[in-house]
Amino acid sequence: MARIAVIGAGTGAMAAAARLAVAGEKVTVYEQSAGYGGSVGRYEHEGFVFDTGPGLLHLPAVQRDLFVKTGKESLEQSVTLTQVDPASRHLFPDGTAVSLPNASRAGVATALDAALGAGSGERWSDFMDRARDAWDRSRRPLLEEPLRADHQLLGRDPYPAVRQRRLLRPARQASTVAEIGAWELADGRLAALLDGYALAHGLDPRTAPASAALVPYMEQTFGSWYVMGGMRELARAVYERCVARRVEFVFGAEVVRVVEKDGRAAGVELADGGVAGADRVVLGVRPRPGLVPDQRAWGADDVPVRAGSGAGAAGRFTVLLSLRGAREADAVHRTVVHSAEGTAEQEAVFGGRVAGHPTVTVLRPDDPATRPDPEHEAVTLTATVAPQGPVDWRDAQVRQRFADALVERAGAAVPGLRERILHTEIRTPAETEAETGAEGGAVPPPALAGADGAYLHPGNATRLPGLYLAGGWAHPGGGLPHAGMSGTLVAGLVVEGEGFRGSR
């Protein structure tokens, strides 16, 4: 029985811990905060309950596999999952609105034709067919296998962009999300729809490779799900599964250094000076200077975390609203209010400034557990923003002005919103940084093929023997499904060794 130290209690790290414990390893998780879940947090105020991290679950098969492989109770026996239908409602600057059904390609095409005009559904469906081809080409090496030594192969974009001939000019093919919207979708509203998927995952549509088409493909193919009681209930279920498998948790334990002995990871040093020996270490938080000895776990040819620093990073700004008045019967769980200044918004977010006209996602779950009684409602507003640092999100005036902008924009989705507000809680990248330790409060995007590998994340096995990486800052990147996949890959590498090539 090997001793394994896991740093961090995020969902990806806990997924690795549960799988390793089932394999017979002795696992201890060291978490600097007072609780589990990482970015999957919760805020409560006078009977109102809010998620402070992801609001929906996509690709639930990842979580189902975790529960099947680690115990008798299935995911559905541990939490209550409900499909969100419609999956989303979209409000465009010209006043057009469209509701997209959940996990129905034909239904989405029909809805787009009805709202945007004949031919819109066909153009979107053709795009989704190409996205499916990209999914089939890249799914295993990008999501289900450890990052290979020849990861440069993933530098080629798997999206089969349409070759467009032009009179007296060279033919062109889309290489970015923005170019797909402009050249293939050929409708500003369809382009905004695609841009919104990218932006919500912290990706700049102007530079994100065309392979980011996988983001809407995954959502529209596998559906959008909500966990009753809030997404925090999923983190609770994963934590309880770990405890049931005899994983030990030590909270309030900040790890300051991975201990190296005889050329391999041999434990962790804590902030109080204590040292806990281990045969292997799983790093479930973002790598930072000083945490790994001499940073020798990574070499010059290793994959960078593109969203880790500089202008490419993005964070989340969230406004939690306690409202008087019942949720109307025909209210939609998720509404996206698109910006009329998409390019200017992207320039601001990824250029380190505050956007003047943000795209806002409005979440209105029909969940009694989130409100004190039926005559009240809990609503969450989110926007993708520049991280803490380029913007000072601790500045009270900056915070309030941007929160007011979100409330004003969200009024298009929630009748009488401003007059119904009882209490407002504002959360910015500054809070994310303080609570998770992520520099600038940046949120890791999912890994993408293409762009010469610039959107890949460091592999789960490192150059320091005995040290592994899990969670959103490791392969295959950010988001609940991807973090869960990272836990699967780490467990496979630890148990089966370097020959592990992913589950089939």
GUTORGU-577045 format. One line per field, with one value per residue (C-alpha): residue number from 1; z, y, x. Coordinates in Angstrom, 1 decimal. Last residue first. Example, Ala and Ser with C-alpha at 12.3 -4.5 7.8 and 13.67 -1.06 7.14 Angstrom:
2
pos = c(2/1) .
Z = c(7.1/7.8) .
Y = c(-1.1/-4.5) .
X = c(13.7/12.3) .
//
This chain:
504
pos = c(504/503/502/501/500/499/498/497/496/495/494/493/492/491/490/489/488/487/486/485/484/483/482/481/480/479/478/477/476/475/474/473/472/471/470/469/468/467/466/465/464/463/462/461/460/459/458/457/456/455/454/453/452/451/450/449/448/447/446/445/444/443/442/441/440/439/438/437/436/435/434/433/432/431/430/429/428/427/426/425/424/423/422/421/420/419/418/417/416/415/414/413/412/411/410/409/408/407/406/405/404/403/402/401/400/399/398/397/396/395/394/393/392/391/390/389/388/387/386/385/384/383/382/381/380/379/378/377/376/375/374/373/372/371/370/369/368/367/366/365/364/363/362/361/360/359/358/357/356/355/354/353/352/351/350/349/348/347/346/345/344/343/342/341/340/339/338/337/336/335/334/333/332/331/330/329/328/327/326/325/324/323/322/321/320/319/318/317/316/315/314/313/312/311/310/309/308/307/306/305/304/303/302/301/300/299/298/297/296/295/294/293/292/291/290/289/288/287/286/285/284/283/282/281/280/279/278/277/276/275/274/273/272/271/270/269/268/267/266/265/264/263/262/261/260/259/258/257/256/255/254/253/252/251/250/249/248/247/246/245/244/243/242/241/240/239/238/237/236/235/234/233/232/231/230/229/228/227/226/225/224/223/222/221/220/219/218/217/216/215/214/213/212/211/210/209/208/207/206/205/204/203/202/201/200/199/198/197/196/195/194/193/192/191/190/189/188/187/186/185/184/183/182/181/180/179/178/177/176/175/174/173/172/171/170/169/168/167/166/165/164/163/162/161/160/159/158/157/156/155/154/153/152/151/150/149/148/147/146/145/144/143/142/141/140/139/138/137/136/135/134/133/132/131/130/129/128/127/126/125/124/123/122/121/120/119/118/117/116/115/114/113/112/111/110/109/108/107/106/105/104/103/102/101/100/99/98/97/96/95/94/93/92/91/90/89/88/87/86/85/84/83/82/81/80/79/78/77/76/75/74/73/72/71/70/69/68/67/66/65/64/63/62/61/60/59/58/57/56/55/54/53/52/51/50/49/48/47/46/45/44/43/42/41/40/39/38/37/36/35/34/33/32/31/30/29/28/27/26/25/24/23/22/21/20/19/18/17/16/15/14/13/12/11/10/9/8/7/6/5/4/3/2/1) .
Z = c(-23.2/-20.3/-20.9/-22.3/-19.2/-20.1/-17.8/-14.7/-14.2/-10.7/-10.7/-14.4/-14.2/-11.1/-12.8/-15.9/-14.0/-11.9/-15.1/-16.6/-13.6/-14.2/-17.8/-17.0/-14.3/-16.4/-16.9/-18.7/-20.2/-18.9/-15.8/-14.5/-14.2/-11.8/-11.6/-11.8/-10.9/-8.9/-8.3/-10.7/-11.3/-15.1/-14.7/-15.3/-15.7/-18.7/-18.7/-20.4/-24.1/-25.7/-27.2/-28.9/-32.3/-32.5/-32.8/-30.2/-27.2/-23.5/-21.4/-19.9/-16.5/-14.4/-13.4/-9.9/-10.5/-9.6/-8.6/-4.8/-4.5/-2.0/-2.2/-6.0/-6.5/-4.2/-6.3/-9.5/-8.4/-6.2/-5.4/-3.1/-3.5/-1.2/-1.4/-5.2/-6.7/-8.0/-10.0/-11.7/-12.8/-15.3/-15.4/-18.8/-20.2/-16.6/-16.9/-18.7/-15.9/-13.3/-15.1/-15.4/-11.8/-10.9/-13.1/-11.3/-7.9/-8.4/-9.9/-7.1/-4.3/-5.7/-4.9/-8.5/-9.4/-13.1/-14.7/-11.4/-10.7/-13.9/-17.0/-17.1/-18.1/-16.9/-14.4/-12.9/-10.4/-9.3/-6.1/-5.9/-3.3/-2.9/-3.1/0.2/1.6/-1.8/-3.2/-1.9/-3.7/-7.1/-10.3/-11.2/-12.5/-14.0/-16.0/-18.3/-19.1/-22.2/-21.1/-22.4/-20.9/-20.5/-17.7/-18.9/-19.0/-22.8/-22.8/-21.2/-22.9/-26.4/-26.1/-25.0/-27.9/-30.3/-29.0/-28.7/-28.8/-26.0/-25.7/-22.9/-22.2/-20.4/-18.2/-16.2/-18.3/-16.6/-17.8/-14.3/-13.0/-10.2/-7.1/-5.8/-3.6/-4.9/-3.5/-6.1/-6.4/-8.8/-10.3/-12.1/-13.5/-14.6/-17.8/-18.7/-22.2/-21.2/-18.9/-16.9/-16.6/-19.6/-21.8/-19.4/-21.1/-22.5/-21.9/-24.3/-21.9/-19.1/-16.3/-13.1/-12.5/-11.1/-8.7/-6.2/-6.9/-4.8/-5.2/-8.2/-8.7/-10.1/-10.0/-7.6/-7.6/-7.2/-6.7/-4.6/-4.5/-2.0/0.8/3.8/5.7/6.8/9.4/9.3/10.0/6.3/5.4/3.6/1.3/0.5/-1.4/-4.9/-6.7/-7.3/-4.1/-2.0/-3.1/-0.8/-2.5/-1.0/0.7/1.4/3.4/5.8/7.0/6.2/6.5/4.6/4.9/2.1/3.6/0.5/2.3/2.9/-0.8/-1.7/0.8/-1.0/-4.4/-3.1/-1.5/-4.7/-6.5/-3.9/-4.5/-7.9/-6.3/-4.2/-7.3/-9.6/-13.0/-16.3/-19.8/-22.7/-24.3/-27.9/-27.5/-24.7/-26.2/-29.7/-28.2/-26.7/-29.4/-31.8/-29.8/-32.6/-34.6/-32.6/-29.9/-31.2/-31.9/-29.9/-26.7/-24.5/-20.8/-21.0/-21.2/-23.9/-26.2/-25.9/-26.3/-29.5/-31.0/-30.2/-31.3/-34.7/-35.0/-34.3/-36.7/-39.5/-42.0/-40.1/-42.2/-42.8/-39.9/-37.2/-38.2/-38.4/-34.8/-33.6/-35.2/-38.2/-40.8/-44.3/-47.2/-51.0/-52.5/-54.1/-57.7/-56.9/-53.7/-53.0/-49.5/-48.0/-45.2/-42.0/-41.0/-37.3/-36.2/-35.7/-35.7/-32.5/-31.1/-32.9/-30.8/-27.9/-29.0/-25.4/-25.1/-22.9/-20.9/-22.8/-22.6/-23.4/-26.2/-27.4/-27.3/-28.4/-31.2/-34.5/-33.4/-31.8/-34.9/-37.0/-34.6/-34.9/-38.7/-38.3/-35.8/-38.5/-40.9/-38.2/-37.6/-41.3/-41.6/-38.6/-40.0/-43.5/-42.9/-40.4/-37.0/-34.7/-36.5/-38.3/-35.1/-33.2/-36.0/-36.0/-32.2/-32.3/-34.9/-32.8/-29.7/-26.4/-24.6/-26.6/-27.7/-26.9/-29.3/-28.9/-31.5/-30.1/-32.3/-29.4/-29.1/-26.3/-26.1/-24.1/-22.9/-22.4/-22.8/-20.9/-18.2/-17.5/-13.8/-11.6/-8.0/-6.2/-4.7/-6.1/-9.5/-9.4/-8.6/-5.2/-5.1/-5.0/-6.7/-10.4/-10.8/-9.0/-11.2/-14.4/-13.6/-13.1/-16.5/-18.1/-16.9/-20.1/-19.0/-15.5/-14.8/-12.5/-12.2/-9.3/-6.6/-6.5/-4.6/-1.6/-0.2/3.3/5.0/3.0/1.7/-0.7/-2.2/-3.8/-6.7/-7.2/-4.8/-3.5/0.0/3.2/5.7/3.1/2.7/1.6/2.2/1.0/2.4/0.4/1.4/-1.9/-2.4/-5.9/-4.4/-2.6/-5.9/-7.6/-4.7/-4.5/-8.3/-8.2/-5.2/-7.1/-10.0/-7.7/-5.8/-2.5/-2.8/-2.6/-2.7/-0.7/-1.6/0.7/-1.2/0.0) .
Y = c(2.1/3.6/5.7/4.8/3.6/2.4/4.9/3.1/1.1/2.4/5.8/6.5/5.3/7.3/10.4/9.9/9.4/12.5/14.5/13.3/14.7/18.1/18.0/17.2/20.0/22.7/23.4/21.5/18.1/18.1/20.1/23.5/22.3/19.4/16.8/16.8/14.0/13.8/10.5/11.0/14.6/15.0/15.2/12.9/14.6/16.6/20.4/22.1/22.5/25.8/26.8/23.4/24.8/26.7/23.4/21.1/22.6/22.1/23.5/27.0/27.5/30.3/33.2/34.6/36.7/33.8/30.8/30.5/29.1/31.4/34.6/34.3/33.7/36.6/38.9/37.4/38.9/38.1/40.6/39.8/41.7/41.6/42.4/43.0/43.0/46.6/45.9/42.8/43.9/41.1/38.9/38.4/41.9/43.1/41.2/44.1/46.5/44.0/43.4/47.1/47.6/44.9/46.6/50.0/48.3/46.5/49.4/51.7/49.2/48.7/45.1/44.2/46.1/45.3/44.2/42.6/40.6/38.9/40.4/39.5/36.7/37.6/36.0/36.8/34.5/34.6/33.3/33.7/34.5/33.9/30.1/30.1/30.6/30.1/27.8/24.5/25.1/24.7/26.2/27.5/31.1/31.6/34.8/34.8/38.3/39.5/42.8/46.3/48.5/45.8/46.5/46.3/43.7/43.2/39.9/41.2/44.6/43.4/40.7/43.3/45.6/42.7/41.8/45.3/44.6/42.2/39.0/38.4/34.7/33.1/30.0/28.3/29.8/31.3/30.1/29.6/33.0/32.9/34.3/37.8/39.2/38.6/37.6/38.4/36.9/38.9/37.1/38.3/35.4/35.4/35.5/35.1/35.8/39.3/37.9/34.7/31.2/31.1/29.6/26.9/25.9/22.4/21.1/21.7/23.9/21.4/20.9/18.9/20.8/23.8/24.0/21.8/22.2/24.7/27.4/29.0/28.0/25.0/25.4/23.0/19.3/18.3/14.5/13.3/9.8/7.7/10.1/11.8/14.5/17.4/19.9/23.5/25.1/26.0/22.4/20.4/17.6/14.1/12.2/13.4/11.9/12.5/10.9/13.0/15.9/17.5/19.3/22.8/25.3/23.0/24.8/22.7/24.3/21.0/17.5/14.9/11.2/8.9/5.9/4.9/6.2/9.5/9.8/9.1/11.7/14.2/13.3/13.7/17.0/18.3/17.3/19.0/22.2/22.2/23.5/21.8/19.9/19.2/20.8/19.2/20.5/18.0/15.5/16.7/20.4/20.8/18.8/20.4/23.9/23.4/21.2/24.1/25.3/23.4/26.6/27.9/30.6/33.9/36.2/34.1/34.7/31.7/31.9/29.1/31.5/33.5/30.4/29.6/33.2/33.5/30.7/32.5/35.8/34.3/32.9/36.4/38.1/35.8/34.3/31.0/29.9/33.1/35.5/33.0/30.5/33.4/34.5/30.9/30.8/29.1/29.7/28.7/31.1/30.8/33.3/36.4/37.3/36.0/34.1/30.3/29.2/26.0/25.0/24.3/20.7/21.2/19.0/21.8/20.6/21.4/18.1/16.4/18.5/16.2/13.8/12.8/12.0/13.8/11.1/9.7/10.4/14.1/15.3/12.1/10.3/13.0/14.6/13.2/12.2/15.6/17.5/15.5/16.4/20.1/19.7/18.3/21.1/23.7/22.0/22.1/25.9/26.6/24.5/26.2/29.6/28.7/30.2/33.1/34.0/32.9/30.1/28.8/28.9/26.9/24.3/23.8/23.5/20.9/18.8/18.9/17.9/17.8/20.4/22.8/26.2/29.2/32.1/35.9/38.7/42.2/43.5/43.1/39.4/37.5/33.8/31.2/28.1/24.4/24.6/22.3/21.8/18.1/17.2/15.4/14.4/13.5/10.3/7.7/9.4/9.2/5.5/3.9/0.7/2.3/3.8/2.8/3.4/6.8/8.0/6.7/8.7/11.8/11.6/10.5/13.8/15.5/19.0/20.1/23.5/26.5/26.2/28.2/30.4/28.4/30.2/29.6/32.0/31.3/34.3/34.3/31.3/31.2/27.9/26.7/24.5/26.4/24.2/21.6/20.8/22.8/25.0/26.2/25.0/21.5/18.4/15.2/11.9/8.6/5.1/3.1/0.1/0.7/2.1/4.7/5.7/6.2/8.3/10.4/11.1/12.2/14.3/16.1/16.8/18.0/20.4/19.2/20.4/18.7/15.0/12.9/9.2/6.5/3.3/0.0) .
X = c(-11.6/-9.8/-6.7/-3.2/-1.4/2.1/3.7/2.4/-0.8/-1.8/-0.3/-0.9/-4.5/-5.3/-3.8/-5.9/-9.2/-8.6/-7.8/-11.1/-13.0/-11.3/-12.4/-16.0/-16.2/-14.5/-10.8/-8.0/-7.2/-4.5/-3.6/-4.8/-8.4/-7.6/-4.8/-1.0/1.3/4.6/6.3/9.1/9.8/9.4/5.7/2.7/-0.7/0.5/0.7/-2.2/-3.0/-4.2/-0.9/-0.5/0.4/-2.9/-4.7/-6.2/-8.1/-7.7/-10.6/-10.2/-8.7/-10.4/-8.1/-8.5/-5.5/-3.2/-5.3/-5.0/-8.6/-10.2/-8.2/-7.8/-11.5/-12.4/-10.2/-11.7/-15.0/-17.9/-20.7/-23.6/-26.8/-29.9/-33.6/-33.8/-37.3/-37.3/-34.1/-35.5/-38.9/-39.1/-35.9/-34.3/-34.1/-33.3/-30.1/-28.5/-29.2/-28.2/-24.9/-24.1/-24.9/-22.4/-19.8/-20.3/-20.3/-17.1/-15.2/-16.5/-15.4/-11.9/-11.0/-11.5/-8.4/-8.2/-4.9/-4.3/-7.4/-8.5/-10.2/-13.9/-16.3/-19.8/-22.2/-25.6/-27.2/-30.8/-32.4/-36.2/-38.8/-42.6/-42.1/-40.2/-36.6/-35.0/-32.3/-33.7/-37.0/-35.2/-36.4/-33.0/-32.8/-29.3/-28.6/-25.5/-24.4/-22.4/-20.7/-21.2/-18.5/-15.9/-13.4/-9.8/-7.0/-6.7/-8.5/-11.6/-11.5/-10.7/-13.4/-16.0/-15.0/-15.4/-18.8/-20.3/-24.0/-23.5/-25.5/-28.0/-27.6/-30.6/-30.4/-33.2/-36.0/-39.1/-42.4/-44.0/-42.8/-40.3/-42.1/-41.5/-38.8/-35.3/-32.0/-29.3/-25.9/-23.6/-20.7/-17.6/-15.5/-11.9/-9.9/-6.2/-4.8/-3.5/-0.8/-0.8/-2.2/-4.5/-1.8/-0.8/2.5/3.2/6.7/9.5/11.5/11.2/8.7/9.1/12.4/10.5/13.5/11.6/7.8/5.9/8.5/6.9/3.2/1.5/-2.3/-3.9/-4.5/-0.8/-0.8/2.2/3.7/5.5/4.5/6.0/4.2/6.4/5.5/6.7/3.3/3.0/3.2/5.9/4.7/6.0/8.6/8.6/11.6/15.3/16.6/14.2/12.0/9.4/6.6/6.5/4.2/1.2/-1.5/-3.4/-6.6/-8.3/-6.7/-8.8/-8.3/-9.6/-11.2/-13.3/-16.4/-14.6/-13.9/-17.5/-18.5/-16.3/-17.7/-21.3/-20.5/-18.9/-22.1/-24.2/-22.3/-23.9/-27.1/-29.8/-31.0/-28.0/-28.6/-27.9/-27.1/-27.1/-24.8/-25.0/-25.8/-23.2/-20.5/-20.9/-21.0/-17.6/-16.1/-16.3/-13.3/-11.4/-11.6/-8.7/-9.2/-7.7/-10.7/-13.1/-11.1/-11.7/-12.7/-15.3/-18.2/-16.4/-16.2/-19.9/-20.8/-18.7/-20.8/-24.1/-22.7/-21.7/-25.2/-26.6/-24.2/-25.1/-22.7/-22.3/-19.3/-17.3/-18.0/-18.8/-16.1/-13.7/-14.5/-13.9/-10.5/-8.9/-11.6/-10.5/-9.7/-9.3/-6.8/-8.2/-9.4/-12.9/-13.0/-13.1/-14.1/-12.6/-14.9/-13.1/-12.6/-11.8/-9.0/-6.5/-2.9/-1.0/-2.4/0.5/2.8/1.8/4.6/5.3/1.6/-0.8/-2.6/-5.6/-9.3/-9.6/-7.3/-5.9/-9.3/-11.6/-9.5/-10.7/-14.2/-14.7/-13.4/-15.8/-18.7/-17.7/-18.0/-21.5/-22.2/-21.3/-23.7/-26.4/-25.8/-26.0/-29.2/-30.8/-30.2/-31.6/-35.0/-35.0/-33.6/-36.3/-38.2/-35.1/-33.1/-35.8/-36.0/-32.2/-32.1/-34.9/-33.0/-29.9/-31.8/-29.7/-31.7/-33.9/-32.6/-34.8/-34.4/-34.8/-34.3/-34.3/-31.5/-29.0/-29.6/-31.3/-30.5/-32.4/-30.7/-31.0/-34.7/-35.0/-32.5/-32.1/-32.4/-29.9/-30.7/-27.5/-26.1/-28.4/-28.2/-24.4/-24.6/-24.2/-22.1/-18.7/-15.7/-15.9/-19.6/-19.4/-16.5/-18.1/-21.3/-19.2/-17.6/-20.9/-22.4/-21.0/-22.2/-23.1/-24.6/-24.0/-20.2/-18.8/-20.4/-23.6/-26.3/-28.6/-31.2/-32.6/-31.2/-27.9/-26.0/-23.0/-21.8/-18.6/-17.5/-14.2/-12.4/-14.9/-13.8/-13.7/-11.7/-9.2/-5.6/-6.5/-4.3/-5.8/-4.5/-4.6/-3.6/-3.7/-5.9/-7.2/-10.4/-8.3/-6.7/-10.1/-11.4/-8.2/-8.2/-11.8/-11.0/-8.2/-10.5/-13.3/-11.1/-9.7/-6.1/-2.7/-3.0/-0.5/-0.2/1.1/1.5/0.0) .
//
